[in-house]
Amino acid sequence: MRHLLLALPLALLSPILTAQEHEHASLRTHEHGVAILNLALDGQILELNLESPAMNLIGFEHAPHNEEERARVAALRAQLEQPLELVALPAAAACTLAAQELEGRLFAEHEHEHDHGHSDIRASYRLTCAHPERLEALDLAAFFARFPATHRLAAQLIGPAGQRGAELTPDNPRLLF
C-alpha cells in the first residue's frame, strides 16, 4: 500500500502538470499557501500523505532561532501528531490511527543554523477503518482553521470508486469518497 501511495502523485498529477506546465513547473513545487494531500483507501486501510511548505503551517522555514520558535515547532509537531483533530471522518466509519510519520528539516534534532532554503513538512498517516464503506467524505475545515496560511489543498484520492482529485479551500473543505 505504501508503494501505491508513493506512486499516486506521479500517476494522478502528470496530466495536470502537462496542462499547467507554463503556469507552474510542478504542483510539487514549493508554493506558499498551497499543500498537497494524497489519500488511498484499500480495504480497511486509509493512508493520508500531506506535503506542505513549513511557511503554511508554522509561519517560517528557517531553523528555529530562539525558544519561542522552538516552542512553535514543538506545538506544530503535537498538532500533526493528532490527525483526527485536523481531518474529520464520519464517526460511523470507526477510523483509528495505526501509524504516523512526520518528516521535515524543522523536526531534525541537529538543524544547521545557516540553512535558509525552503523547508517542506511531510506527514504520513495510516488509519484503520472498521467500516470503510461508511467513508463518504472527509472534512478539512479544522485543518484550514488551524493553519490559515494554507489557502489551497490539491487533493488526490484513490478509492473503491476509482481516482479523483479536488481542490480544497477554506470555503470548500470537503473531499467526497
FIKOLZA-1660 file (N, C-alpha, C; in steps of 0.1 Angstrom, whole numbers, plus 5000, padded with zeros to 4 digits):
% residues 177
   i   px   py   pz ch aa at
   1 5008 4988 5000  A  M  N
   1 5000 5000 5000  A  M CA
   1 5009 5013 5000  A  M  C
   2 5020 5012 5007  A  R  N
   2 5028 5024 5008  A  R CA
   2 5034 5027 4994  A  R  C
   3 5037 5017 4986  A  H  N
   3 5042 5020 4972  A  H CA
   3 5031 5026 4964  A  H  C
   4 5018 5022 4966  A  L  N
   4 5007 5027 4959  A  L CA
   4 5006 5042 4962  A  L  C
   5 5007 5046 4975  A  L  N
   5 5006 5059 4979  A  L CA
   5 5017 5068 4974  A  L  C
   6 5029 5062 4973  A  L  N
   6 5040 5070 4968  A  L CA
   6 5039 5072 4953  A  L  C
   7 5033 5062 4946  A  A  N
   7 5032 5064 4931  A  A CA
   7 5020 5073 4928  A  A  C
   8 5011 5075 4937  A  L  N
   8 4999 5082 4935  A  L CA
   8 5001 5096 4929  A  L  C
   9 5010 5104 4935  A  P  N
   9 5012 5118 4929  A  P CA
   9 5017 5117 4915  A  P  C
  10 5025 5108 4911  A  L  N
  10 5030 5108 4897  A  L CA
  10 5019 5104 4888  A  L  C
  11 5011 5093 4892  A  A  N
  11 5001 5088 4883  A  A CA
  11 4990 5098 4881  A  A  C
  12 4986 5105 4892  A  L  N
  12 4975 5114 4891  A  L CA
  12 4978 5128 4886  A  L  C
  13 4990 5132 4889  A  L  N
  13 4994 5146 4886  A  L CA
  13 5000 5148 4872  A  L  C
  14 5004 5138 4865  A  S  N
  14 5011 5140 4853  A  S CA
  14 5002 5147 4842  A  S  C
  15 4989 5143 4841  A  P  N
  15 4980 5151 4832  A  P CA
  15 4978 5165 4836  A  P  C
  16 4978 5168 4849  A  I  N
  16 4976 5181 4854  A  I CA
  16 4989 5189 4851  A  I  C
  17 5000 5183 4853  A  L  N
  17 5013 5190 4851  A  L CA
  17 5014 5194 4837  A  L  C
  18 5011 5186 4828  A  T  N
  18 5012 5189 4814  A  T CA
  18 5003 5201 4810  A  T  C
  19 4991 5201 4815  A  A  N
  19 4982 5212 4812  A  A CA
  19 4987 5225 4819  A  A  C
  20 4994 5224 4830  A  Q  N
  20 4998 5237 4837  A  Q CA
  20 5013 5240 4836  A  Q  C
  21 5020 5233 4827  A  E  N
  21 5035 5234 4827  A  E CA
  21 5039 5249 4825  A  E  C
  22 5032 5257 4818  A  H  N
  22 5036 5271 4816  A  H CA
  22 5033 5279 4829  A  H  C
  23 5022 5275 4836  A  E  N
  23 5019 5283 4848  A  E CA
  23 5027 5279 4860  A  E  C
  24 5029 5266 4862  A  H  N
  24 5037 5261 4873  A  H CA
  24 5046 5250 4868  A  H  C
  25 5058 5249 4872  A  A  N
  25 5067 5238 4868  A  A CA
  25 5062 5225 4873  A  A  C
  26 5056 5225 4885  A  S  N
  26 5051 5213 4891  A  S CA
  26 5042 5216 4903  A  S  C
  27 5032 5208 4906  A  L  N
  27 5024 5210 4917  A  L CA
  27 5032 5207 4930  A  L  C
  28 5043 5199 4928  A  R  N
  28 5051 5196 4939  A  R CA
  28 5061 5207 4942  A  R  C
  29 5061 5218 4934  A  T  N
  29 5070 5229 4936  A  T CA
  29 5065 5236 4949  A  T  C
  30 5075 5240 4956  A  H  N
  30 5073 5247 4969  A  H CA
  30 5065 5260 4966  A  H  C
  31 5053 5261 4970  A  E  N
  31 5044 5272 4968  A  E CA
  31 5037 5276 4981  A  E  C
  32 5040 5287 4986  A  H  N
  32 5034 5291 4999  A  H CA
  32 5019 5293 4997  A  H  C
  33 5011 5288 5007  A  G  N
  33 4997 5289 5006  A  G CA
  33 4991 5276 5000  A  G  C
  34 4999 5267 4994  A  V  N
  34 4994 5255 4987  A  V CA
  34 5000 5243 4994  A  V  C
  35 4992 5233 4996  A  A  N
  35 4997 5220 5001  A  A CA
  35 4991 5209 4992  A  A  C
  36 4997 5197 4994  A  I  N
  36 4992 5185 4986  A  I CA
  36 4988 5175 4996  A  I  C
  37 4976 5169 4994  A  L  N
  37 4971 5158 5002  A  L CA
  37 4968 5146 4993  A  L  C
  38 4974 5135 4995  A  N  N
  38 4972 5123 4988  A  N CA
  38 4965 5113 4997  A  N  C
  39 4955 5106 4992  A  L  N
  39 4948 5096 5000  A  L CA
  39 4946 5083 4992  A  L  C
  40 4947 5072 4999  A  A  N
  40 4944 5059 4993  A  A CA
  40 4937 5051 5003  A  A  C
  41 4925 5045 4998  A  L  N
  41 4917 5036 5006  A  L CA
  41 4918 5022 5000  A  L  C
  42 4923 5013 5008  A  D  N
  42 4925 4999 5003  A  D CA
  42 4919 4990 5014  A  D  C
  43 4907 4985 5012  A  G  N
  43 4901 4977 5023  A  G CA
  43 4898 4985 5035  A  G  C
  44 4903 4981 5046  A  Q  N
  44 4901 4989 5058  A  Q CA
  44 4912 4999 5061  A  Q  C
  45 4922 5000 5052  A  I  N
  45 4933 5009 5054  A  I CA
  45 4931 5022 5046  A  I  C
  46 4932 5033 5054  A  L  N
  46 4932 5046 5047  A  L CA
  46 4945 5053 5050  A  L  C
  47 4952 5056 5039  A  E  N
  47 4965 5063 5041  A  E CA
  47 4963 5077 5036  A  E  C
  48 4969 5086 5044  A  L  N
  48 4969 5100 5041  A  L CA
  48 4984 5105 5040  A  L  C
  49 4987 5113 5031  A  N  N
  49 5000 5119 5030  A  N CA
  49 4999 5134 5026  A  N  C
  50 5003 5142 5036  A  L  N
  50 5003 5156 5034  A  L CA
  50 5017 5162 5032  A  L  C
  51 5018 5170 5022  A  E  N
  51 5031 5177 5020  A  E CA
  51 5028 5192 5019  A  E  C
  52 5035 5200 5027  A  S  N
  52 5033 5214 5027  A  S CA
  52 5045 5222 5030  A  S  C
  53 5047 5234 5024  A  P  N
  53 5058 5243 5029  A  P CA
  53 5056 5246 5043  A  P  C
  54 5067 5246 5051  A  A  N
  54 5066 5249 5065  A  A CA
  54 5059 5262 5068  A  A  C
  55 5061 5272 5058  A  M  N
  55 5055 5285 5060  A  M CA
  55 5040 5284 5062  A  M  C
  56 5034 5275 5055  A  N  N
  56 5019 5274 5056  A  N CA
  56 5015 5269 5070  A  N  C
  57 5023 5261 5077  A  L  N
  57 5019 5255 5089  A  L CA
  57 5025 5262 5102  A  L  C
  58 5036 5269 5100  A  I  N
  58 5042 5275 5112  A  I CA
  58 5046 5289 5110  A  I  C
  59 5047 5294 5098  A  G  N
  59 5050 5308 5096  A  G CA
  59 5064 5312 5093  A  G  C
  60 5073 5301 5093  A  F  N
  60 5087 5303 5090  A  F CA
  60 5092 5290 5084  A  F  C
  61 5104 5291 5078  A  E  N
  61 5110 5279 5072  A  E CA
  61 5125 5277 5077  A  E  C
  62 5130 5286 5084  A  H  N
  62 5144 5285 5088  A  H CA
  62 5144 5277 5101  A  H  C
  63 5156 5273 5105  A  A  N
  63 5158 5266 5117  A  A CA
  63 5154 5276 5129  A  A  C
  64 5148 5270 5139  A  P  N
  64 5143 5279 5150  A  P CA
  64 5155 5287 5156  A  P  C
  65 5153 5300 5158  A  H  N
  65 5164 5308 5163  A  H CA
  65 5164 5310 5178  A  H  C
  66 5152 5308 5184  A  N  N
  66 5151 5311 5198  A  N CA
  66 5141 5302 5204  A  N  C
  67 5139 5303 5217  A  E  N
  67 5130 5294 5224  A  E CA
  67 5115 5295 5219  A  E  C
  68 5111 5307 5216  A  E  N
  68 5097 5309 5211  A  E CA
  68 5095 5301 5198  A  E  C
  69 5105 5302 5189  A  E  N
  69 5104 5294 5176  A  E CA
  69 5105 5279 5179  A  E  C
  70 5113 5275 5188  A  R  N
  70 5114 5261 5191  A  R CA
  70 5101 5256 5197  A  R  C
  71 5095 5264 5205  A  A  N
  71 5082 5261 5211  A  A CA
  71 5071 5260 5200  A  A  C
  72 5072 5268 5190  A  R  N
  72 5062 5267 5179  A  R CA
  72 5064 5255 5171  A  R  C
  73 5077 5251 5169  A  V  N
  73 5079 5238 5162  A  V CA
  73 5074 5226 5170  A  V  C
  74 5076 5226 5183  A  A  N
  74 5071 5216 5192  A  A CA
  74 5056 5215 5191  A  A  C
  75 5049 5227 5191  A  A  N
  75 5035 5228 5191  A  A CA
  75 5030 5222 5177  A  A  C
  76 5037 5226 5166  A  L  N
  76 5033 5221 5153  A  L CA
  76 5034 5205 5153  A  L  C
  77 5044 5200 5158  A  R  N
  77 5046 5185 5159  A  R CA
  77 5034 5179 5166  A  R  C
  78 5031 5185 5178  A  A  N
  78 5020 5180 5186  A  A CA
  78 5007 5180 5178  A  A  C
  79 5004 5191 5171  A  Q  N
  79 4992 5192 5163  A  Q CA
  79 4992 5181 5152  A  Q  C
  80 5003 5180 5145  A  L  N
  80 5003 5170 5134  A  L CA
  80 5003 5156 5139  A  L  C
  81 5006 5153 5151  A  E  N
  81 5005 5140 5157  A  E CA
  81 4991 5136 5161  A  E  C
  82 4982 5145 5159  A  Q  N
  82 4967 5143 5162  A  Q CA
  82 4959 5145 5149  A  Q  C
  83 4961 5137 5139  A  P  N
  83 4955 5139 5126  A  P CA
  83 4940 5139 5126  A  P  C
  84 4934 5131 5136  A  L  N
  84 4919 5131 5136  A  L CA
  84 4913 5143 5142  A  L  C
  85 4921 5152 5147  A  E  N
  85 4917 5165 5151  A  E CA
  85 4918 5175 5140  A  E  C
  86 4925 5172 5129  A  L  N
  86 4927 5181 5118  A  L CA
  86 4918 5176 5106  A  L  C
  87 4915 5163 5105  A  V  N
  87 4908 5157 5094  A  V CA
  87 4896 5150 5100  A  V  C
  88 4884 5155 5097  A  A  N
  88 4872 5149 5102  A  A CA
  88 4867 5138 5093  A  A  C
  89 4865 5126 5098  A  L  N
  89 4860 5115 5091  A  L CA
  89 4846 5111 5097  A  L  C
  90 4837 5105 5090  A  P  N
  90 4825 5101 5096  A  P CA
  90 4827 5091 5108  A  P  C
  91 4821 5094 5119  A  A  N
  91 4823 5085 5131  A  A CA
  91 4818 5071 5128  A  A  C
  92 4808 5069 5119  A  A  N
  92 4803 5056 5116  A  A CA
  92 4814 5047 5109  A  A  C
  93 4824 5053 5103  A  A  N
  93 4835 5046 5097  A  A CA
  93 4844 5040 5108  A  A  C
  94 4844 5045 5120  A  A  N
  94 4852 5040 5131  A  A CA
  94 4867 5039 5127  A  A  C
  95 4873 5050 5123  A  C  N
  95 4887 5050 5119  A  C CA
  95 4896 5053 5131  A  C  C
  96 4907 5046 5132  A  T  N
  96 4916 5049 5143  A  T CA
  96 4930 5050 5137  A  T  C
  97 4939 5058 5143  A  L  N
  97 4952 5060 5139  A  L CA
  97 4961 5047 5142  A  L  C
  98 4967 5041 5131  A  A  N
  98 4975 5029 5133  A  A CA
  98 4990 5033 5133  A  A  C
  99 4994 5043 5125  A  A  N
  99 5008 5046 5123  A  A CA
  99 5009 5061 5118  A  A  C
 100 5020 5067 5121  A  Q  N
 100 5022 5080 5115  A  Q CA
 100 5037 5083 5114  A  Q  C
 101 5041 5092 5105  A  E  N
 101 5055 5096 5103  A  E CA
 101 5055 5110 5099  A  E  C
 102 5063 5118 5106  A  L  N
 102 5065 5132 5103  A  L CA
 102 5079 5134 5099  A  L  C
 103 5081 5142 5088  A  E  N
 103 5094 5145 5082  A  E CA
 103 5095 5160 5079  A  E  C
 104 5107 5165 5080  A  G  N
 104 5110 5178 5076  A  G CA
 104 5122 5183 5084  A  G  C
 105 5129 5193 5077  A  R  N
 105 5141 5198 5084  A  R CA
 105 5138 5205 5097  A  R  C
 106 5127 5211 5099  A  L  N
 106 5124 5217 5111  A  L CA
 106 5123 5207 5123  A  L  C
 107 5120 5195 5120  A  F  N
 107 5119 5185 5130  A  F CA
 107 5132 5178 5133  A  F  C
 108 5142 5181 5125  A  A  N
 108 5155 5175 5127  A  A CA
 108 5162 5180 5140  A  A  C
 109 5168 5171 5148  A  E  N
 109 5174 5175 5160  A  E CA
 109 5186 5184 5159  A  E  C
 110 5193 5182 5148  A  H  N
 110 5206 5190 5145  A  H CA
 110 5204 5198 5133  A  H  C
 111 5196 5208 5133  A  E  N
 111 5193 5217 5122  A  E CA
 111 5205 5226 5120  A  E  C
 112 5209 5228 5108  A  H  N
 112 5220 5238 5105  A  H CA
 112 5215 5252 5106  A  H  C
 113 5220 5260 5114  A  E  N
 113 5216 5274 5116  A  E CA
 113 5217 5282 5103  A  E  C
 114 5227 5279 5095  A  H  N
 114 5229 5287 5083  A  H CA
 114 5221 5283 5071  A  H  C
 115 5213 5272 5073  A  D  N
 115 5204 5267 5062  A  D CA
 115 5191 5276 5061  A  D  C
 116 5190 5284 5050  A  H  N
 116 5179 5293 5049  A  H CA
 116 5170 5290 5037  A  H  C
 117 5171 5278 5032  A  G  N
 117 5164 5274 5020  A  G CA
 117 5149 5270 5023  A  G  C
 118 5142 5267 5013  A  H  N
 118 5128 5263 5015  A  H CA
 118 5127 5250 5024  A  H  C
 119 5117 5249 5032  A  S  N
 119 5115 5238 5040  A  S CA
 119 5101 5232 5039  A  S  C
 120 5100 5220 5036  A  D  N
 120 5087 5213 5035  A  D CA
 120 5085 5204 5047  A  D  C
 121 5073 5202 5050  A  I  N
 121 5069 5192 5060  A  I CA
 121 5060 5181 5054  A  I  C
 122 5063 5169 5057  A  R  N
 122 5055 5158 5052  A  R CA
 122 5050 5150 5064  A  R  C
 123 5037 5147 5063  A  A  N
 123 5031 5139 5074  A  A CA
 123 5023 5128 5067  A  A  C
 124 5027 5116 5071  A  S  N
 124 5020 5104 5066  A  S CA
 124 5013 5097 5077  A  S  C
 125 5001 5093 5074  A  Y  N
 125 4992 5086 5084  A  Y CA
 125 4986 5073 5078  A  Y  C
 126 4985 5063 5086  A  R  N
 126 4978 5051 5083  A  R CA
 126 4967 5049 5093  A  R  C
 127 4955 5049 5088  A  L  N
 127 4943 5047 5097  A  L CA
 127 4937 5034 5093  A  L  C
 128 4932 5027 5103  A  T  N
 128 4924 5015 5102  A  T CA
 128 4909 5019 5104  A  T  C
 129 4901 5016 5094  A  C  N
 129 4886 5019 5095  A  C CA
 129 4878 5006 5096  A  C  C
 130 4871 5005 5107  A  A  N
 130 4863 4992 5109  A  A CA
 130 4852 4991 5098  A  A  C
 131 4847 5003 5094  A  H  N
 131 4836 5003 5084  A  H CA
 131 4839 5012 5073  A  H  C
 132 4849 5009 5064  A  P  N
 132 4853 5018 5053  A  P CA
 132 4842 5021 5044  A  P  C
 133 4832 5013 5043  A  E  N
 133 4821 5015 5034  A  E CA
 133 4813 5028 5038  A  E  C
 134 4815 5032 5051  A  R  N
 134 4808 5044 5056  A  R CA
 134 4816 5057 5054  A  R  C
 135 4827 5056 5048  A  L  N
 135 4835 5067 5045  A  L CA
 135 4829 5074 5033  A  L  C
 136 4822 5085 5035  A  E  N
 136 4815 5092 5024  A  E CA
 136 4823 5105 5021  A  E  C
 137 4830 5111 5031  A  A  N
 137 4837 5123 5028  A  A CA
 137 4847 5125 5040  A  A  C
 138 4857 5134 5037  A  L  N
 138 4865 5138 5048  A  L CA
 138 4864 5154 5048  A  L  C
 139 4865 5160 5059  A  D  N
 139 4863 5174 5061  A  D CA
 139 4876 5180 5067  A  D  C
 140 4882 5189 5060  A  L  N
 140 4894 5196 5064  A  L CA
 140 4892 5210 5070  A  L  C
 141 4880 5213 5074  A  A  N
 141 4877 5226 5080  A  A CA
 141 4886 5229 5092  A  A  C
 142 4888 5219 5100  A  A  N
 142 4897 5221 5112  A  A CA
 142 4911 5224 5108  A  A  C
 143 4916 5217 5097  A  F  N
 143 4929 5219 5092  A  F CA
 143 4931 5233 5087  A  F  C
 144 4922 5238 5079  A  F  N
 144 4923 5252 5074  A  F CA
 144 4922 5262 5086  A  F  C
 145 4913 5259 5096  A  A  N
 145 4912 5268 5107  A  A CA
 145 4925 5268 5115  A  A  C
 146 4932 5257 5117  A  R  N
 146 4944 5256 5125  A  R CA
 146 4956 5262 5117  A  R  C
 147 4956 5261 5104  A  F  N
 147 4967 5266 5096  A  F CA
 147 4961 5276 5085  A  F  C
 148 4958 5288 5089  A  P  N
 148 4951 5297 5080  A  P CA
 148 4960 5302 5069  A  P  C
 149 4973 5300 5069  A  A  N
 149 4982 5304 5058  A  A CA
 149 4981 5294 5047  A  A  C
 150 4974 5283 5049  A  T  N
 150 4972 5273 5038  A  T CA
 150 4959 5277 5031  A  T  C
 151 4960 5281 5019  A  H  N
 151 4948 5286 5012  A  H CA
 151 4942 5276 5003  A  H  C
 152 4950 5266 4999  A  R  N
 152 4945 5256 4990  A  R CA
 152 4952 5242 4992  A  R  C
 153 4944 5232 4992  A  L  N
 153 4950 5218 4992  A  L CA
 153 4947 5211 4979  A  L  C
 154 4957 5207 4972  A  A  N
 154 4955 5199 4960  A  A CA
 154 4953 5184 4965  A  A  C
 155 4941 5179 4964  A  A  N
 155 4938 5166 4970  A  A CA
 155 4937 5156 4959  A  A  C
 156 4943 5144 4961  A  Q  N
 156 4941 5133 4951  A  Q CA
 156 4937 5120 4959  A  Q  C
 157 4927 5113 4954  A  L  N
 157 4922 5101 4961  A  L CA
 157 4922 5089 4952  A  L  C
 158 4926 5078 4957  A  I  N
 158 4924 5065 4951  A  I CA
 158 4915 5057 4961  A  I  C
 159 4904 5053 4956  A  G  N
 159 4894 5046 4965  A  G CA
 159 4886 5036 4957  A  G  C
 160 4876 5030 4963  A  P  N
 160 4868 5020 4956  A  P CA
 160 4861 5025 4944  A  P  C
 161 4858 5038 4943  A  A  N
 161 4851 5044 4932  A  A CA
 161 4861 5049 4921  A  A  C
 162 4874 5046 4923  A  G  N
 162 4884 5050 4913  A  G CA
 162 4893 5062 4918  A  G  C
 163 4898 5069 4909  A  Q  N
 163 4907 5080 4912  A  Q CA
 163 4899 5093 4910  A  Q  C
 164 4902 5103 4919  A  R  N
 164 4896 5116 4917  A  R CA
 164 4905 5126 4924  A  R  C
 165 4904 5138 4919  A  G  N
 165 4911 5149 4925  A  G CA
 165 4902 5160 4928  A  G  C
 166 4906 5169 4937  A  A  N
 166 4898 5181 4941  A  A CA
 166 4907 5192 4946  A  A  C
 167 4902 5204 4945  A  E  N
 167 4909 5215 4951  A  E CA
 167 4901 5219 4963  A  E  C
 168 4907 5217 4975  A  L  N
 168 4901 5221 4987  A  L CA
 168 4905 5234 4992  A  L  C
 169 4896 5242 4997  A  T  N
 169 4899 5255 5002  A  T CA
 169 4891 5257 5015  A  T  C
 170 4894 5268 5023  A  P  N
 170 4886 5270 5035  A  P CA
 170 4871 5271 5032  A  P  C
 171 4867 5276 5021  A  D  N
 171 4853 5276 5017  A  D CA
 171 4848 5263 5011  A  D  C
 172 4856 5254 5008  A  N  N
 172 4853 5241 5002  A  N CA
 172 4862 5231 5008  A  N  C
 173 4860 5227 5021  A  P  N
 173 4870 5218 5027  A  P CA
 173 4867 5203 5027  A  P  C
 174 4856 5199 5019  A  R  N
 174 4852 5185 5020  A  R CA
 174 4856 5178 5007  A  R  C
 175 4862 5166 5009  A  L  N
 175 4865 5157 4998  A  L CA
 175 4856 5145 4999  A  L  C
 176 4849 5142 4988  A  L  N
 176 4840 5131 4987  A  L CA
 176 4847 5118 4983  A  L  C
 177 4844 5107 4989  A  F  N
 177 4850 5095 4986  A  F CA
 177 4842 5089 4974  A  F  C
% end
